[in-house]
Amino acid sequence: MSRLWRNVEEVHQDAAWIREQVESTKKVLTQLGLNIVEMVDETATLDGGDILFTGKEFFVGLSNRTNQRGAEILADVFKDYAVSKVSVKGALHLKSFCTMAGPGLIAIGSSNQAQKVLTNMQEMSEHRYDKLTLPDDEAANCVYLNTPEHGHVLLHRSAEEHPESAKVFEKLKDYLLIPVANSELAKVDGGLTCCSILFNKGA
């Protein structure tokens, strides 16, 4: 009974922490004058780590953090884009092993689950993407930037953490590669994308 009680307490603490995250982020976005769409359906869950925008369409991972209703609300908001849902099992969310590493370039882990998700995405999409396959699923969680000063910029996990995956990133010759140590944040399920909110200053 005490173990069950601790689990209930942990759930409540997580929920409170998430609400604090939402409110603090909402405050910053409001100050920036950005349009905010709020989900009022309490049955809907939608985690940013499950949303992959390719520039042409959305893929939404259905995971422990995102459900069907959350994906439907995303589709209602972005009616001009196709929204495809993919099942994510054995990982926290979609971006645990799949992100955009550049225009039309998907970074994907090499595990069976990652490759299965990629195959499902390819079958659902009318578009074709190049892929950058990383030996380590965790390394596929990277952050791409297109900057006026440096062009293609990619933040990726460091060679100290994932040496074989770092060698794959080094093949991107036209990129400014910025290795980032993330092992401490990874202990609490924090990926590079989890810790990033990107803004287009020209927008």
N, C-alpha and C positions, 0 to 999 in steps of 0.2 A: 504493500500500500504506500509506503514511504517513497519507493522508487516511482510509482505512478504519480504521486503528488509532485515530486521533483520535476517530472516530465511536463506536467501541466503548468507548473511555475515557469519552466524554461520557455514553453510556448507563449505564455503571456509576456514574458520579458522580450522575446523576439518580436512579438507583435507591437509592443510599445516602442522598441528600437526602430522598427520599420516606419511607424507613424512619425517618429521624430525625424527620420531621414526624409520622408515625403514632405513634411512641413518646412524643413529648412531649405530643401531644394526648391520647393514652390516659392518660397520667399525670394530667393535669388533670381529665379526665372521671372517673377513678377517685376522685380526691380529693373531687369533688363528689357522689360516691355514685350516679352514674348507671349504668344498665344498659348494658353494652358487648357488642355482638355482633361476633365476629371471623370473617372469612372464612378458612377453613382450606384451601380449594381454591386452589392456587397458579396455576391456569389462569384464575381469575376476576379481572377488573379492574372497579372501580367508583369513579368520581370524583364527589365531591360536586357539582361543577359540571354534572354530567349528571342530577342528581336534582331534579326540580321537584315539590314537594308543594303541591297547591292547597288543602288543607284537606279535600278530598273524595276525592282520588285522587292517584296518583303517575304522572308521566311520566318515563321514563328515556331519555336520549339515548344511542344507540349510536354511539360516536365512537372516535377513536384512544385514548381513555383509559378507555372503558367498553365491555365486551363482553357478549354474550348471557348468558354464565354469571353475570356479576356482577348483571345485571338479574334473573335467575332467583332468585338468593339474596335480593335485596331483596324480591321477591314472596313468598318463603317466610317471611321475617321478619314482613312486614306483611300477614298473610293477610286482615285485615278491610277492606283497601282494594284497589281495582282498580289494577293496575300495567300501564301501556301503554308499549310501546317504540317510539321514533321514531328514524329514521336521521338522523344529523347529519353533513353533509359540508361542507367548506370553512370550518369553524370549529373552534375548540379543543374546545368542548363546548356543550351545550344552552343553558346560561345565558350564553353569549357574546352571545345575541340574544333571550333569553326568560326572564323572571322574573315573580314575582307582585308587583304594585304595590299590592295591597290585597285585601280579601276579594272573591273572584270577579272580580278584575281582573288580566288578563294584560298585562304590558308586552312589546311585541314590536317587533323591528326591521322596517324596511320593505324590506329586500333580498329578492330572489326566494327565496333559500334559507330565510330566516326565515319568510316568508309561506307557503312550501310546508310547512314543519314545522308551523306553526299550523293549516293546513288538515288535515293528517294527524291532529293532536291532536283537532280538532273532530270528525272523522269517527269516531274511536275512542271518544270520550267520551259518556256518557249525560247529562252535565251541560252546562250552557250558561254561558259566561263572557263578561263584557264585555272589550273589548280597548282598550289604549292604544297606538296605533301611533306609534313614534318614527322620525324621519328617519334617525337613526344607529343601527346595530345595537348598537354599544358602549354607547350610552346606555340601552338596554333592560335592561342589567345594573344593577339598582338593589336597594335593601334596604328592605323594608317592616317597620315596627314598629307594634304597637298598644299604647300605653302608658297607664297610669292618669292620668298628669299631662297629657299632650298629645293623647291619642286617636290618630288616624292620623298617623304620621310616616313620611316617605320620604326616604332618603338617595339622592341621584342625582348624576350627573356635572354638573359646573359649566357655567355659560353660557360661560365663557372657552374651554372645550374643545368643547362642542357647543351653540352658541347656539340653533339651530332646535329641537333636542330640549328644551332648557330651557324654551322657550316653551310646549311641549306640557305639560310638567309643571306649569306655572303655572296651567293650567286646573283643576287639582285644588284647588278652593277650600277644601275642608274639611280639608286636610292641612297639617301643619307640614312644609315642604319644607326640607331641609338639603343644599345643594350641596356636593359633595366633589370636590376636585381629585385626579385619579387618573392623570394622564398619565405620571408616572415609573414607577408600579407597572405600568402597561399595557405598558411596554417589556419587561417580563419576564412578560407574559401574566397579570398580576394584575388581576382585576376587583374590584368592590366586594364581591360575594358571596364571592369567593375569600378575602378578607381578613376575613371575618366568621363568627363562630359565635354564634348567638343562643340564649339560655337564657330559659325562663319561670321567673322567680323564685318564682312561686306554685305551681309544679308539685312 
